């Protein structure tokens, strides 16, 4: 098909400016310009409203600046300015500050007098008392508390007291000489033993108890003072060695003396073995022949040891020795001759005894 521009009018019925082609293009262009102006106006208005808030914020660099290495280097903390807060101004009606007064010097101590000791520092609050310490009052025993002892090898203990005397129900005191350092539980048991068992026992003997002879109490050592032995209960302040009981009439009852009535010693034996877990006396191990060892050692199944032989009194005369020779006894040379020789006449010749036949030696 062939046609030209001149023939286009004949092919289409509407063509050229008469059909409204150029006016439509112009209207569309004006509409686009108008829309662009309105958008620009709205953007300018929004920027004007958002400018104060944007100015207050710190501008943030675009994230791609760090990738391209174009961001500004950050200042180190030391280079940043430090803002030191200043104090508030002093009000006008505030009272004026007084000048510092010189400290008065203490006068030097007089010659011959010791200088005053420095004031002690505040000590920590005392620990609460144990149930034993609360129950062991001055109506039962004079036993002030002492600081805990922590020595080498587990030596020492806690809740310790110094047992100075036992107070009887009639308010009389039984002195413990020297004062014994014991755990509170051991001291309480000793006090109850004297009040309940020993005081009535002394009353039955016709007197009253006045003192307790303490042979040994707390001592940081091994058993029986043997080097390398396990720690003794004395090292734990849980044992007391008793040697004698003092009476009001001045008599001293030694618990290991054979001259003391056996019944009295057996009564003491029964009382201590019922109270204490360990009782050692004469006949136990050779180390307790002159005193009685008492302690409250804890063992498996509450096992107890009671080893104390109450020996019988020694006889007045030893049975193995012969009787004394009387003064009227004949001399020993005459007494050595047999009585048969005296009955024979003086001129009688002694009979010769036949010699026994020789015996053969066995090989």
FENWOUR-V587226 format. One record per pair of residues at least 24 apart in sequence whose ideal C-beta (glycine too) atoms are under 10 Angstrom apart, sorted by the first residue. I is the first residue (numbers start at 1). GAP is how many residues later the second one is. D is the distance in Angstrom with one decimal. If there is no record, write none. Layout:
((I | GAP | D) (I | GAP | D))
//
This chain:
((127 | 31 | 9.4) (127 | 32 | 9.5) (129 | 30 | 8.9) (129 | 55 | 9.5) (130 | 28 | 8.8) (130 | 29 | 5.2) (130 | 54 | 6.4) (130 | 55 | 9.1) (131 | 28 | 9.9) (131 | 53 | 9.1) (131 | 54 | 9.9) (132 | 27 | 6.6) (132 | 29 | 9.0) (132 | 51 | 8.3) (132 | 52 | 4.0) (132 | 53 | 5.5) (132 | 54 | 9.7) (132 | 55 | 8.5) (132 | 56 | 5.8) (132 | 57 | 10.0) (133 | 26 | 6.3) (133 | 27 | 9.9) (133 | 28 | 7.5) (133 | 51 | 5.3) (133 | 52 | 9.9) (133 | 54 | 9.8) (133 | 55 | 9.2) (134 | 50 | 9.6) (135 | 49 | 8.8) (135 | 53 | 6.9) (136 | 25 | 7.0) (136 | 27 | 9.3) (136 | 48 | 6.1) (136 | 49 | 9.3) (136 | 51 | 6.6) (136 | 52 | 5.1) (136 | 55 | 7.2) (136 | 56 | 9.9) (137 | 30 | 9.1) (138 | 27 | 9.9) (138 | 29 | 7.0) (139 | 28 | 6.1) (139 | 30 | 9.2) (139 | 32 | 8.6) (140 | 26 | 7.5) (140 | 27 | 5.9) (140 | 28 | 9.6) (140 | 29 | 9.6) (140 | 47 | 9.6) (140 | 48 | 7.6) (140 | 51 | 5.4) (140 | 52 | 7.9) (140 | 55 | 7.4) (141 | 24 | 6.8) (141 | 25 | 5.1) (141 | 26 | 6.0) (141 | 32 | 9.1) (141 | 33 | 9.2) (141 | 35 | 8.8) (141 | 46 | 6.6) (141 | 47 | 7.6) (141 | 49 | 8.2) (141 | 50 | 4.3) (141 | 51 | 9.3) (141 | 53 | 8.9) (141 | 54 | 8.9) (142 | 24 | 7.9) (142 | 25 | 6.8) (142 | 31 | 7.0) (142 | 32 | 10.0) (142 | 33 | 9.0) (142 | 34 | 8.8) (142 | 37 | 9.0) (142 | 49 | 9.6) (143 | 24 | 9.9) (143 | 33 | 9.2) (143 | 36 | 8.9) (143 | 37 | 9.1) (143 | 39 | 8.2) (143 | 41 | 7.8) (143 | 44 | 5.3) (143 | 45 | 8.4) (143 | 47 | 9.5) (143 | 48 | 7.7) (144 | 35 | 9.5) (145 | 39 | 8.1) (146 | 35 | 6.9) (146 | 72 | 9.9) (146 | 91 | 9.7) (149 | 32 | 8.2) (149 | 69 | 7.7) (149 | 71 | 8.4) (149 | 86 | 9.8) (149 | 87 | 9.6) (149 | 88 | 7.1) (151 | 69 | 5.1) (151 | 80 | 9.8) (151 | 84 | 7.7) (152 | 68 | 7.6) (152 | 79 | 9.9) (152 | 83 | 9.9) (153 | 67 | 8.0) (153 | 69 | 9.1) (153 | 77 | 9.6) (153 | 78 | 6.0) (153 | 82 | 7.7) (154 | 66 | 9.6) (154 | 77 | 5.9) (154 | 81 | 7.6) (154 | 82 | 7.5) (155 | 63 | 9.1) (155 | 64 | 9.1) (155 | 65 | 3.9) (155 | 66 | 8.3) (155 | 76 | 6.5) (155 | 77 | 9.4) (155 | 79 | 9.6) (155 | 80 | 4.6) (155 | 81 | 7.4) (155 | 82 | 9.0) (156 | 25 | 10.0) (156 | 62 | 8.2) (156 | 64 | 7.2) (156 | 79 | 7.7) (156 | 80 | 7.4) (156 | 81 | 6.9) (157 | 24 | 9.4) (157 | 25 | 8.9) (157 | 26 | 5.4) (157 | 27 | 9.5) (157 | 29 | 9.5) (157 | 61 | 8.3) (157 | 78 | 8.9) (157 | 79 | 5.3) (157 | 80 | 4.6) (157 | 81 | 7.1) (158 | 25 | 7.9) (158 | 26 | 9.1) (158 | 79 | 9.3) (159 | 24 | 6.1) (159 | 25 | 4.7) (159 | 26 | 7.9) (159 | 28 | 9.8) (159 | 78 | 9.4) (160 | 24 | 7.2) (160 | 26 | 9.7) (160 | 27 | 8.8) (160 | 58 | 7.9) (160 | 77 | 5.7) (161 | 24 | 9.9) (161 | 25 | 9.0) (161 | 26 | 5.0) (161 | 27 | 8.8) (161 | 76 | 9.2) (162 | 25 | 8.6) (162 | 55 | 9.3) (162 | 56 | 9.5) (163 | 24 | 4.5) (163 | 25 | 9.3) (163 | 27 | 6.6) (163 | 28 | 7.4) (163 | 49 | 9.2) (163 | 51 | 8.5) (163 | 54 | 8.0) (163 | 77 | 8.5) (165 | 26 | 9.3) (165 | 29 | 9.8) (165 | 46 | 8.9) (165 | 47 | 9.0) (166 | 24 | 7.3) (166 | 25 | 4.7) (166 | 26 | 8.9) (166 | 27 | 8.9) (166 | 28 | 4.6) (166 | 29 | 6.4) (166 | 32 | 9.1) (166 | 33 | 9.0) (166 | 43 | 9.0) (166 | 45 | 9.8) (166 | 46 | 7.5) (167 | 24 | 8.0) (167 | 27 | 9.6) (167 | 28 | 8.0) (168 | 26 | 7.8) (168 | 27 | 5.9) (168 | 30 | 9.8) (168 | 31 | 5.6) (168 | 40 | 8.4) (168 | 41 | 8.1) (168 | 42 | 9.9) (169 | 26 | 6.5) (169 | 27 | 9.4) (169 | 30 | 8.0) (170 | 29 | 8.8) (170 | 38 | 9.0) (172 | 27 | 8.9) (172 | 36 | 7.3) (172 | 37 | 8.9) (172 | 38 | 7.9) (172 | 76 | 8.9) (173 | 37 | 8.4) (173 | 38 | 9.3) (174 | 24 | 8.2) (174 | 25 | 7.8) (174 | 28 | 9.6) (174 | 34 | 9.1) (174 | 35 | 5.5) (174 | 36 | 6.3) (174 | 37 | 6.2) (174 | 38 | 6.1) (174 | 71 | 9.0) (174 | 72 | 8.3) (175 | 35 | 7.1) (175 | 36 | 4.7) (175 | 37 | 7.2) (175 | 39 | 9.7) (175 | 71 | 8.0) (176 | 35 | 7.5) (176 | 36 | 4.9) (176 | 37 | 8.8) (176 | 38 | 5.5) (176 | 41 | 8.8) (176 | 64 | 8.8) (176 | 66 | 9.8) (177 | 34 | 6.0) (177 | 35 | 7.3) (177 | 36 | 6.8) (177 | 37 | 6.2) (177 | 69 | 8.4) (178 | 35 | 9.5) (178 | 36 | 5.7) (178 | 37 | 9.8) (178 | 38 | 9.8) (178 | 39 | 8.2) (179 | 35 | 7.6) (179 | 38 | 8.3) (180 | 32 | 8.6) (180 | 34 | 5.1) (180 | 35 | 9.9) (180 | 36 | 8.7) (180 | 37 | 3.7) (180 | 38 | 7.5) (180 | 57 | 8.9) (180 | 59 | 9.7) (180 | 60 | 5.7) (180 | 61 | 9.4) (180 | 62 | 9.8) (181 | 36 | 5.4) (181 | 37 | 3.9) (181 | 38 | 9.1) (181 | 53 | 9.9) (181 | 56 | 5.7) (181 | 59 | 9.9) (182 | 32 | 10.0) (182 | 35 | 5.9) (182 | 36 | 6.9) (182 | 52 | 10.0) (182 | 54 | 9.9) (182 | 55 | 5.4) (182 | 56 | 7.3) (182 | 57 | 8.2) (182 | 58 | 6.5) (182 | 113 | 9.9) (182 | 114 | 9.6) (183 | 35 | 9.1) (183 | 50 | 9.9) (183 | 53 | 7.4) (183 | 54 | 5.1) (183 | 55 | 5.4) (183 | 56 | 9.6) (183 | 113 | 8.0) (184 | 53 | 9.7) (185 | 53 | 8.0) (185 | 111 | 6.3) (186 | 31 | 8.9) (186 | 32 | 9.9) (186 | 47 | 8.9) (186 | 50 | 9.3) (186 | 51 | 7.2) (186 | 52 | 5.4) (186 | 53 | 7.3) (186 | 54 | 6.8) (186 | 90 | 8.9) (186 | 108 | 8.4) (186 | 109 | 7.4) (186 | 110 | 5.5) (187 | 30 | 9.5) (187 | 50 | 9.3) (187 | 53 | 8.8) (189 | 51 | 9.3) (189 | 86 | 6.1) (189 | 87 | 7.1) (189 | 105 | 8.5) (189 | 106 | 9.9) (189 | 107 | 6.5) (190 | 24 | 9.7) (190 | 27 | 9.8) (190 | 50 | 6.1) (190 | 52 | 8.8) (190 | 85 | 9.2) (190 | 86 | 9.2) (190 | 104 | 7.7) (190 | 106 | 9.9) (192 | 83 | 7.9) (193 | 47 | 10.0) (193 | 49 | 9.7) (193 | 75 | 9.8) (193 | 78 | 6.8) (193 | 79 | 7.1) (193 | 81 | 9.6) (193 | 82 | 5.7) (193 | 83 | 8.2) (193 | 101 | 8.4) (194 | 51 | 8.9) (196 | 75 | 8.4) (196 | 79 | 9.2) (197 | 70 | 8.2) (197 | 71 | 7.9) (197 | 73 | 9.0) (197 | 74 | 4.1) (197 | 75 | 8.2) (197 | 77 | 8.7) (197 | 78 | 7.9) (198 | 44 | 9.9) (198 | 47 | 6.6) (198 | 55 | 9.7) (198 | 69 | 9.5) (198 | 70 | 7.5) (198 | 73 | 7.5) (198 | 74 | 9.7) (200 | 67 | 9.8) (201 | 44 | 8.7) (201 | 52 | 9.3) (201 | 63 | 7.1) (201 | 66 | 5.8) (201 | 67 | 7.0) (201 | 70 | 7.7) (202 | 43 | 7.0) (202 | 44 | 9.5) (202 | 45 | 6.0) (202 | 46 | 8.3) (202 | 47 | 9.9) (202 | 49 | 9.6) (202 | 51 | 8.0) (202 | 62 | 9.5) (204 | 60 | 8.6) (204 | 63 | 8.7) (205 | 40 | 9.8) (205 | 42 | 7.5) (205 | 44 | 9.6) (205 | 46 | 8.6) (205 | 48 | 7.9) (205 | 55 | 10.0) (205 | 56 | 8.5) (205 | 59 | 6.7) (206 | 41 | 9.0) (206 | 43 | 8.1) (206 | 45 | 9.6) (207 | 39 | 9.9) (207 | 40 | 4.2) (207 | 41 | 5.4) (207 | 42 | 4.8) (207 | 43 | 9.1) (207 | 44 | 6.7) (207 | 46 | 9.4) (208 | 39 | 6.7) (208 | 40 | 4.6) (208 | 41 | 8.3) (209 | 36 | 5.9) (209 | 37 | 7.0) (209 | 38 | 6.1) (209 | 39 | 7.5) (209 | 44 | 8.9) (210 | 35 | 8.8) (210 | 36 | 5.1) (210 | 37 | 6.2) (210 | 38 | 4.8) (210 | 39 | 8.9) (210 | 40 | 9.0) (210 | 41 | 9.9) (211 | 33 | 8.7) (211 | 34 | 7.5) (211 | 35 | 3.4) (211 | 36 | 8.4) (211 | 37 | 9.3) (211 | 41 | 8.8) (212 | 28 | 8.8) (212 | 30 | 6.5) (212 | 31 | 9.1) (212 | 32 | 8.2) (212 | 33 | 6.4) (212 | 34 | 7.1) (213 | 28 | 9.3) (213 | 29 | 6.7) (213 | 30 | 4.4) (213 | 31 | 4.1) (213 | 32 | 7.2) (213 | 33 | 6.7) (213 | 39 | 7.5) (213 | 40 | 9.5) (213 | 41 | 8.4) (213 | 42 | 9.2) (213 | 78 | 8.6) (214 | 26 | 6.7) (214 | 27 | 7.3) (214 | 28 | 7.1) (214 | 29 | 7.8) (214 | 30 | 9.9) (214 | 77 | 9.8) (215 | 25 | 8.3) (215 | 26 | 3.8) (215 | 27 | 6.6) (215 | 28 | 4.3) (215 | 29 | 8.7) (215 | 73 | 9.8) (215 | 75 | 8.2) (215 | 76 | 4.6) (215 | 77 | 8.6) (215 | 78 | 8.9) (216 | 24 | 7.6) (216 | 25 | 4.2) (216 | 26 | 9.5) (216 | 27 | 9.1) (216 | 75 | 7.9) (216 | 77 | 8.6) (217 | 24 | 7.5) (223 | 62 | 9.5) (223 | 64 | 8.7) (224 | 56 | 9.7) (224 | 61 | 7.3) (224 | 62 | 8.8) (224 | 63 | 4.6) (224 | 64 | 8.8) (224 | 69 | 9.8) (225 | 62 | 8.4) (226 | 61 | 9.1) (232 | 61 | 9.5) (232 | 63 | 8.7) (232 | 65 | 9.7) (233 | 44 | 9.4) (233 | 45 | 7.1) (233 | 60 | 8.5) (233 | 61 | 9.3) (233 | 62 | 4.1) (233 | 63 | 7.8) (233 | 64 | 5.3) (234 | 59 | 8.8) (234 | 61 | 8.0) (236 | 59 | 8.6) (236 | 60 | 9.7) (236 | 61 | 8.5) (238 | 39 | 9.7) (238 | 40 | 9.5) (238 | 56 | 9.8) (238 | 57 | 5.4) (238 | 58 | 5.6) (238 | 59 | 6.7) (238 | 60 | 9.1) (239 | 37 | 9.1) (239 | 39 | 7.6) (239 | 41 | 9.7) (239 | 54 | 6.5) (239 | 55 | 6.6) (239 | 56 | 3.6) (239 | 57 | 8.0) (239 | 58 | 7.9) (240 | 36 | 9.1) (240 | 51 | 9.9) (240 | 52 | 9.1) (240 | 53 | 8.0) (240 | 54 | 5.2) (240 | 55 | 7.4) (240 | 56 | 9.7) (241 | 39 | 9.2) (241 | 47 | 8.0) (241 | 49 | 9.6) (241 | 50 | 4.8) (241 | 51 | 7.0) (241 | 52 | 5.4) (241 | 53 | 7.5) (241 | 54 | 9.4) (242 | 26 | 9.1) (242 | 30 | 8.5) (242 | 39 | 9.8) (242 | 49 | 6.4) (242 | 50 | 5.0) (242 | 51 | 8.3) (242 | 52 | 6.5) (243 | 47 | 6.8) (243 | 48 | 4.5) (243 | 49 | 7.6) (244 | 46 | 9.9) (244 | 47 | 8.6) (244 | 48 | 9.7) (254 | 36 | 8.3) (254 | 37 | 9.0) (255 | 26 | 7.4) (255 | 27 | 9.2) (255 | 35 | 9.4) (255 | 36 | 7.5) (255 | 37 | 5.2) (255 | 53 | 8.7) (255 | 55 | 9.4) (256 | 25 | 6.5) (256 | 26 | 5.4) (256 | 32 | 8.3) (256 | 33 | 6.6) (256 | 34 | 5.6) (256 | 35 | 6.7) (256 | 36 | 7.1) (256 | 52 | 8.8) (256 | 53 | 9.8) (256 | 54 | 9.3) (256 | 55 | 8.5) (257 | 33 | 9.3) (257 | 54 | 9.6) (257 | 56 | 9.3) (258 | 24 | 9.2) (258 | 52 | 9.1) (258 | 53 | 5.3) (258 | 54 | 7.1) (258 | 55 | 4.9) (258 | 56 | 5.4) (259 | 54 | 6.1) (259 | 55 | 7.7) (260 | 50 | 9.6) (260 | 53 | 8.5) (261 | 52 | 8.3) (262 | 48 | 6.0) (262 | 49 | 8.3) (262 | 50 | 6.5) (262 | 51 | 6.8) (263 | 47 | 9.4) (264 | 46 | 9.7) (265 | 27 | 9.8) (265 | 43 | 8.7) (265 | 45 | 4.9) (265 | 46 | 8.8) (266 | 42 | 9.6) (266 | 44 | 5.3) (267 | 43 | 9.9) (268 | 24 | 8.0) (268 | 40 | 9.0) (268 | 42 | 8.9) (269 | 37 | 7.8) (269 | 39 | 5.4) (269 | 40 | 9.3) (269 | 41 | 5.9) (270 | 36 | 9.3) (272 | 34 | 7.9) (272 | 36 | 8.1) (273 | 31 | 7.3) (273 | 32 | 9.2) (273 | 33 | 3.9) (273 | 34 | 9.5) (273 | 35 | 7.7) (274 | 30 | 9.3) (274 | 32 | 9.0) (275 | 29 | 9.9) (276 | 28 | 7.9) (276 | 29 | 9.4) (276 | 30 | 8.4) (277 | 25 | 7.5) (277 | 26 | 7.7) (277 | 27 | 5.0) (277 | 28 | 7.2) (277 | 29 | 9.1) (278 | 25 | 9.8) (278 | 26 | 7.3) (278 | 27 | 4.9) (278 | 28 | 8.0) (278 | 29 | 8.8) (279 | 25 | 8.1) (279 | 26 | 6.9) (279 | 27 | 4.5) (279 | 28 | 6.9) (279 | 29 | 5.7) (280 | 25 | 7.3) (280 | 26 | 8.6) (280 | 27 | 5.6) (280 | 28 | 6.9) (281 | 25 | 9.0) (281 | 26 | 6.9) (281 | 27 | 3.2) (281 | 28 | 7.0) (281 | 29 | 8.2) (281 | 30 | 9.9) (282 | 25 | 9.2) (282 | 26 | 6.6) (282 | 27 | 5.4) (282 | 28 | 8.1) (282 | 29 | 6.4) (283 | 24 | 6.9) (283 | 25 | 7.1) (283 | 26 | 3.2) (283 | 27 | 9.0) (283 | 28 | 7.6) (284 | 24 | 6.7) (284 | 25 | 7.8))
//
